[in-house]
Amino acid sequence: MDHITFLVAVVIVTALAFDFTNGFHDTANAMATSIATGALKPRTAVLVSGVLNIVGAFLSTEVAKTISGGIVDDTLVTPAMIFAGLVGAILWNLVTWLAGLPSSSSHALFGGLIGAVWVGAGSDGVHFDKVVEKVLIPAVASPMVAGVAALIATYLTYKLTERARKESVTKGFRIGQIASASLVSLAHGTNDAQKTMGVITLTLISAGALGHEAGPPVWVIGAAGVAIGLGTYLGGWRIIRTMGKGLTEIQSPQGFAAETASTTVILTSAHLGFALSTTQVASGSILGAGLGRRLAEVRWGVAGRMVAAWLITLPAAALVGGLAASVVKHGGNVGTAVIALVAVALATVIVLASRRNPVHANNVNDDHEVTLTTAPAHVDTAA
């Protein structure tokens, strides 16, 4: 325990705080379609998802190893750099949550770490070949693969059930959605909880508490799983509304197809150690499911804003992480304290701003369209 300094403890707590924001930011990945179709009640959905996120955290550690010893050089990284990177990731998660944009928590984390390590240790501290192989290529390929799979599955589903009674089809696929959404939650815990495990493991390696290329200890796995599970239960209702109602109107067969496609892609990638974005996978699946149903409306404006958020997430988080790392590097403990206070202040402002237009379990499925008010008709009051 001699290696667990005050700074290391602060970094671990900050990493778990990021994990918590990752949970409520990404609840929509697993449960948005099930909530939108009525397969699960909102509160039940987030409870099931939270529990299965915790279970999923114990299934694999391949992604955690990619984070702790893959994209950055663990011999050059310090706990202060990791702290700065986490600040960038947390703030980006909160900003996009406030806007209801399903951006990538994973890319926010990667961006924050890359920016902080680049500033703190130079370009040699970042393994750019691994970033391309393990982050950027999966970022492009995974939503496309999931979208195409969901499109084909949706088309075949409606084709095979076109002569069946609509009520029976809806009921059957709602039951199926309970299973498919649960599997997405399990896969999300397997993939996303590992990213925080990797960050904490990297911190312990940099502090000398673990050997190089070590895997995450059991207590790290458990803590990361519980943090993301609690965040998931809190429910990121703003993003759930965007993914469940904003992209396209989802029916239960589409929801089942989208969730099944997402699960397959996420679990396969977790097994291979690809630290992909579950948000991008789920969004691609929902978009594909929308395109797979004849006459379904796809809201391309919303899709365009999502893609724009995806493109700027990694560089934006890297910029914030780099700025924070610069302050920490030159300011030492005082700089670290300043960054922590600024981060808490900004987070507080964002949370207070969210209360001006609250989204919660009771109104997550409501229509939120702008109503244009026409000028009142002229009333002739002349006698």
LUMVODREN-537400 format. One record per atom (N, C-alpha, C): residue in one letter; x, y, z. Coordinates in steps of 0.2 Angstrom, whole numbers, plus 5000, padded with zeros to 4 digits. Layout:
<pavos>
AXYZ;...
</pavos>
This chain:
<pavos>
M500449945000;M500050005000;M500450065000;D501150065001;D501550115001;D501550154994;H501350124989;H501350154982;H500750194981;I500250184985;I499550224985;I499650284988;T499950334984;T499950404987;T499350444987;F499250504989;F498650544989;F498450554982;L498950574978;L498750584971;L498550524967;V498850464969;V498550404966;V497850384968;A497750394974;A497050394977;A496550434973;V496750504972;V496350544969;V496150524962;V496750494958;V496650474951;V496150414951;I496150374956;I495750314956;I495050334957;V494950384962;V494250414963;V493950444957;T494450484953;T494250514947;T494050464942;A494450414941;A494250364936;A493550334937;L493450314944;L492750294945;L492250344944;A492350404945;A491850454943;A491750454936;F492250454932;F492150444925;F491750384923;D491950324926;D491550264925;D490750274927;F490650314932;F489950334934;F489650374928;T489950424925;T489650464920;T489650414914;N490050374913;N490050324907;N489450284907;G489250264914;G488650224914;G488050264912;F487850324915;F487250354913;F487250384906;H487850394904;H487950424897;H487750364892;D487950304894;D487850254889;D487250204890;T486850224895;T486250174897;T485850164890;A485750224886;A485350224880;A485650164875;N486250144875;N486550094871;N486150034872;A485950014878;A485649954879;A484849954879;M484650014882;M483950014884;M483450064880;A483750104876;A483350154873;A482850124868;T482950074864;T482450044860;T481950004864;S482149974869;S481649934873;S481149984877;I481450034879;I481050084882;I480550124877;A480850134871;A480450164866;A479850124864;T479950064863;T479450014861;T478949994866;G479150004873;G478649984878;G478849914881;A479349884878;A479549814880;A479749814888;L480049864890;L480249874897;L480049944900;K479749944906;K479650014909;K480350044910;P480350114910;P480950144910;P481450124917;R481050124923;R481450114929;R481650034929;T481249994926;T481449924926;T482049914921;A482049944916;A482549944911;A483249964914;V483250024917;V483950044920;V484150004925;L483749974929;L483949924935;L484249864932;V483849834927;V484149774924;V484849784920;S484849844917;S485449864913;S486049874918;G485949904924;G486449914929;G486649854932;V486249804934;V486449744937;V486949704932;L486649704925;L487049664920;L487749694918;N487749764919;N488349794918;N488949774923;I488649764929;I489149734934;I489349664933;V488949624931;V489049554929;V489549554923;G489449594918;G489849594912;G490549614913;A490649654919;A491349684920;A491749624922;F491549564924;F491949514926;F492049464921;L491749474915;L491849424910;L492449424906;S492849474905;S493449484901;S493849544903;T494549534902;T494949594904;T495349614898;E495249594892;E495649604886;E495649684884;V495049714884;V495049784883;V495449824888;A495349804895;A495749834900;A496549834898;K496749774896;K497449774894;K497649814888;T497149824884;T497349874878;T497449944881;I497049964886;I497050034889;I497650044893;S497849994897;S498349994902;S499049994899;G499149954893;G499749944890;G499749944883;G499249974880;G499249974872;G499250044869;I498850094871;I498850154867;I499350204870;V499550194876;V500050244878;V500650204881;D501250234882;D501850194885;D501750204893;D501650144896;D501550144903;D502250164907;T502750164903;T503450184907;T503550254907;L503150294903;L503150364903;L502650404906;V502050364908;V501450394910;V501550404918;T501250464920;T501250474928;T500550484930;P500350474936;P499650474939;P499350544937;A499850604937;A499550664936;A499250674929;M499650644924;M499450644917;M498750604916;I498650554920;I498050514919;I497450554922;F497650584928;F497150634931;F496850684926;A497350714923;A497150764918;A496750744912;G496950684910;G496550644904;G495850634906;L495750614913;L495050594915;L494650654916;V494950714918;V494550774918;V494250794911;G494750784906;G494450804899;G493850754897;A493950694899;A493450644897;A492750654901;I492850674907;I492250684911;I491850744909;L492250794908;L491850854906;L491550854899;W491850814894;W491550804888;W490950764889;N490950714893;N490350664894;N489750714897;L489950754901;L489350794904;L489050844899;V489550874895;V489250924890;V488850894885;T489050834882;T488650794877;T487950764880;W488050744887;W487450724890;W486950784891;L487150844892;L486750904893;L486350914886;A486750904881;A486450914874;A486050854872;G486050804875;G485650744873;G486050704867;L486650714866;L487050684861;L487350624863;P487250564859;P487550504861;P488250504858;S488650544861;S489350534859;S489750484862;S490350464861;S490750414863;S491050424870;S490850394875;S491250394881;S491950374880;S491950314876;S492650284875;S493150334872;H492850364867;H493350414863;H493450474867;A493050494872;A493150544876;A493750524881;L493750464883;L494250434888;L494950434884;F494950404878;F495550394874;F495850464872;G495350514870;G495650584868;G495950614874;G495550614880;G495850644886;G496550614888;L496650544888;L497250514889;L497850534884;I497650534878;I498150544872;I498350614873;G497850664874;G498050734875;G498550744881;A498350714886;A498750724893;A499450694892;V499450634889;V500150604889;V500550634884;W500250664878;W500650694873;W500950754876;V500550794880;V500850854883;V501350844889;G501150794893;G501550774898;G502250734897;A502250694892;A502750644890;A503050654883;G502750694879;G502950704872;G502550654868;S502750654861;S502350614856;S502550534857;D503150524860;D503450454861;D502950424866;G502650454870;G502150424875;G501550394873;V501350414866;V500750384863;V500950334858;H500650274858;H500750224853;H500250234847;F500450284842;F499950304837;F499750244833;D500150194832;D499950134828;D499450094831;K499450094838;K498950054842;K498350094842;V498350164842;V497750204842;V497350194836;V497750184830;V497450174824;V497150104823;E497550054826;E497249984825;E496749974830;K496749994836;K496349974841;K495750024843;V495850084840;V495350134841;V494950164835;L495350194831;L495150224825;L494750184820;I495150124818;I494850074813;I494150044816;P494150024822;P493550004825;P492950054825;A493150114826;A492750174826;A492350184820;V492750174814;V492450174808;V492050114806;A492350054807;A492049994805;A491449974809;S491449974816;S490949944820;S490249974819;P490150044818;P489450064817;P489150044810;M489650034805;M489450014799;M489249944799;V489649904802;V489449824802;V488849814806;A488749854812;A488149844816;A487549874812;G487649924808;G487049954804;G486849904799;V487349884795;V487149834790;V486849774792;A487049744798;A486749684801;A486049694803;A485949754806;A485249774809;A484849784803;L485049814798;L484649824792;L484349764789;I484849714788;I484649654785;I484249614789;A484349614796;A483949574801;A483249604801;T483149674801;T482549704801;T482149684795;Y482449694789;Y482149674783;Y481849604783;L482249554785;L482049484785;L481549474790;T481549514796;T481049504801;T480349524798;Y480349584795;Y479649604793;Y479449564787;K479949534783;K479749494777;K479449424780;L479749394785;L479549334787;L478849334791;T478749394794;T478149404798;T477549444795;E477649454788;E477149504785;E476449474785;R476349414786;R475649384786;R475449364793;A475849374798;A475649364805;A475249424807;R474849414813;R474449464816;R474949514819;K474849574818;K475249624820;K475349624828;E474749614831;E474749614839;E475249554841;S475249504838;S475649444840;S476349454839;V476449484833;V477149504831;V477449554836;T477049604838;T477349654843;T477449624850;K476949584852;K477049554858;K477649504859;G477749464854;G478249414853;G478949454853;F479049504849;F479649534849;F479849584855;R479249604859;R479349634865;R479749594870;I479449534870;I479749484875;I480449464873;G480549464866;G481249454864;G481749504865;Q481449564865;Q481849624867;Q482149624874;I481749594879;I481949594885;I482649554886;A482649504882;A483249464882;A483849494878;S483649524872;S484149554868;S484449624871;A484049664875;A484249724878;A484749704884;S484549644887;S484949624893;S485649604890;L485649574885;L486349554882;L486749614880;V486449664877;V486749724876;V487049754883;S486649754888;S486949774894;S487549734897;L487449674896;L488049624898;L488649644894;A488549654887;A489149664883;A489449734884;H488949784886;H489249854888;H489649844894;G489449804899;G489949804905;G490549764903;T490549714899;T491149684896;T491649734893;N491349774889;N491749824885;N491949884889;D491449924891;D491549994894;D491849994901;A491549944905;A491849944912;A492649934912;Q492849894907;Q493549874906;Q493949934905;K493749984902;K494150044900;K494350084907;T493850084912;T494050114918;T494550064922;M494450004921;M494949954924;M495649964921;G495649974915;G496249994912;G496650054914;V496250104915;V496450174917;V496750164925;I496350134929;I496650124936;I497250074936;T497250024932;T497849984931;T498450014929;L498350064924;L498850104921;L499150144927;T498650174931;T498850214936;T499350184941;L499150114943;L499450074948;L500150054945;I500150044939;I500850024935;I501250084936;S501050144934;S501450204934;S501650224941;A501350204946;A501550224953;A501950164956;G502050114952;G502450054954;G502150004959;A501450014959;A501049964963;A500949894960;L501049904953;L500949844949;L501549834944;G501649774942;G502249774937;G501949784930;H502449804925;H502249824918;H501849764915;E501349774911;E500949734908;E500449684912;A500449714918;A499949674923;A499249684921;G498849634923;G498149644922;G497749674928;P497149694928;P496849724933;P496649684939;P496849704945;P496649664951;P495949654952;V495749604956;V495049594957;V494649654960;W494949684964;W494649744967;W494549794962;V494949804958;V494849854952;V494249834948;I494249774946;I493649744942;I493049754945;G492949744952;G492349754956;G492149824956;A492649864958;A492449934959;A492249964952;A492549954947;A492349974940;A491649954938;G491549894940;G490849864938;G490349894942;V490449904948;V489949944953;V489850014951;A490350044949;A490350114947;A489850124941;I490050084936;I489650094929;I488950064930;G488850014935;G488149994936;G487750044939;L488050084944;L487650134948;L487450194943;G487950214939;G487850264934;G487350244929;T487350184927;T486750154922;T486150154925;Y486050144932;Y485450144935;Y485150214936;L485650264936;L485350334937;L484950354930;G485150324925;G484850334919;G484950394915;G485350394909;G485450454905;G484850464901;W484350494904;W483650504901;W483750544894;R484150594894;R484150644889;R484450604882;I484950564883;I485150524878;I484750464876;I484450434881;I483950384879;I483350414875;R483150474876;R482650504872;R482850514865;T483450534864;T483750544857;T483850484854;M484050424857;M484150364853;M483550324852;G483050334857;G482450294856;G481950324852;K481950394852;K481450434848;K481650484843;G482350494844;G482550554840;G482850524833;L483150464832;L483350444826;L482850424821;T482350384824;T481850354820;T481350324825;E480750314822;E480250284827;E480350204826;I480450184832;I480650104833;I480050064835;Q479950014831;Q479449964833;Q479849904836;S479449854839;S479849804843;S480249754838;P480049744832;P480549694828;P481149734827;Q481149804825;Q481749834824;Q482149844830;G481849854836;G482249854842;G482649794844;F482249734842;F482549664843;F483149664839;A483049674832;A483649674827;A484249714829;A484049774831;A484649824833;A485049804839;E484649774844;E484949754850;E485449694849;T485149644845;T485549584843;T486149604839;A486049644834;A486649664830;A487149694835;S486949744839;S487449774844;S487849724848;T487449684851;T487749634856;T488249594852;T488149564846;T488649524842;T489249564841;V489249624839;V489749664837;V490149684843;I489849704849;I490249724855;I490549664858;L490249604859;L490549554862;L491149524858;T491049524851;T491649504847;T492249544848;S492149614848;S492649664849;S492949654855;A492549644861;A492849644867;A493349584868;H493149524864;H493549464864;H494249474861;L494149524856;L494749534852;L495249594855;G494949624860;G495349674863;G495249744860;F494749754855;F494649814852;F494149854857;A494449914859;A494149964863;A493650004859;L493149974857;L492650014852;L492150054856;S491850104853;S491250144856;S490650104856;T490350084861;T489750054861;T489150094859;T489250164860;T488750214858;T488750214850;Q489250214847;Q489250214840;Q488950144837;V489150094840;V488850024838;V488050034839;A487850054845;A487150054846;A486750104841;S487050164840;S486750214835;S486750184828;G487250154826;G487350124819;G486750064819;S486650024824;S486149974824;S485450004823;I485350054827;I484650094827;I484550124820;L485050154817;L484950184811;L484850134805;G485250074806;G485150014801;G484449994802;A484149984808;A483449954809;A482950004806;G483150074807;G482650114804;G482650114796;L483150104793;L483250094786;L482950024783;G482949974788;G482749914786;G481949904786;R481549954789;R480849944789;R480549994783;R480149964779;R479950004774;R479450064776;L479550114773;L479250184775;L479350214782;A479950184785;A480150214791;A480450274790;E480350324795;E480650394794;E481250394798;V481850414795;V482450414798;V482650494798;R482750514804;R482850594805;R483650604804;W483750624797;W484450624796;W484850684799;G484450734801;G484750794804;G484950774811;V484650734815;V484850704821;V485450664820;A485450624815;A486050574813;A486650614812;G486550674808;G487150714806;G487450744812;R487050764817;R487250794823;R487650744827;M487450684827;M487750634831;M488450614828;V488450614821;V489150594818;V489550654819;A489350714819;A489750774820;A490050774827;A489650744832;A489950744839;A490450684839;W490350634835;W490850574835;W491450604833;L491450644828;L492050664824;L492550714829;I492150754833;I492550804837;I492650774844;T492350724846;T492450694853;T493150684855;L493550644851;L494250624853;L494650694853;P494650734847;P495050794848;P494850844853;A494250844854;A494050894859;A494250874866;A494150814868;A494350784874;A495150784875;A495450774869;A496250784869;A496450854871;L496050904868;L496250964869;L496150984877;V495650964880;V495450984887;V496050944891;G496150874889;G496650844893;G497350864893;G497450894887;G498150924886;G498250984890;L497651034890;L497751094894;L497751074901;A497351024903;A497451014910;A498150984912;A498350944908;A499050914909;A499550964909;S499551024905;S499951074905;S499951114912;V499351124915;V499351154921;V499551114927;V499451044926;V499651004931;V500450994931;K500750994925;K501450984924;K501851044927;H501551104925;H501951164928;H501751184935;G501151164937;G500951184943;G501051134949;G501151074947;G501251024953;G500651014956;N500651004963;N500050994967;N499551054967;V499851114967;V499351164966;V499051164960;G499351154954;G499051144948;G498551094948;T498651034951;T498150984951;T497551004955;A497651034961;A497051064964;A496651114960;V496951154957;V496651204953;V496251164947;I496451124944;I496151084939;I495551044942;A495651014948;A495050984951;A494551034953;L494651084956;L494151134957;L493751164951;V494151174946;V493851204940;V493351144937;A493551084937;A493151034934;A492551024939;V492651024945;V492051024949;V491551074948;A491851134947;A491351194946;A491051194940;L491351174934;L491051164928;L490551104928;A490651054931;A490150994932;A489551024935;T489651064941;T489051084944;T488651134940;V488951174936;V488551214931;V488151174926;I488451124924;I488151084919;I487551044922;V487651024928;V487050984931;V486551034933;L486651094935;L486151144936;L485751164930;A486151174925;A485851194918;A485351134916;S485551074917;S485051024915;S484351024918;R484351054924;R483751054928;R483251104925;R483451144920;R483051194917;R482551164912;N482751104910;N482351064905;N482450994907;P482150974912;P482250904915;P481950844910;V482350794909;V482150734906;V482150674911;H481650634912;H481650584917;H481250524915;A481150474919;A480850414917;A480150424915;N479850474918;N479050484917;N478950524910;N479450564907;N479350594901;N479850574895;V480250524896;V480750504892;V480450484885;N479850464885;N479550444878;N479050494876;D479050554879;D478550604876;D478850634870;D478450654866;D478650694860;D478950764862;H479450784859;H479750844861;H479950884854;E479350894851;E479450934845;E479251004846;V479651054842;V479451124842;V478851134838;T478351164842;T477751184839;T477751254836;L477651264830;L477651334827;L476951364828;T476951424831;T476351464833;T476251514828;T475651514825;T475451564819;T475151624823;A475251674819;A474951734822;A474151734822;P473851764828;P473151754828;P472851794823;A472251764821;A471851794816;A471551864818;H471551904813;H471351974815;H470551974816;V470352004822;V469652004824;V469452074823;D468952084818;D468652144817;D468152164823;T468352214827;T467952234832;T467452294831;A467552314824;A467052374823;A466352354823;A465952404825;A465252384826;A464952384819;
</pavos>
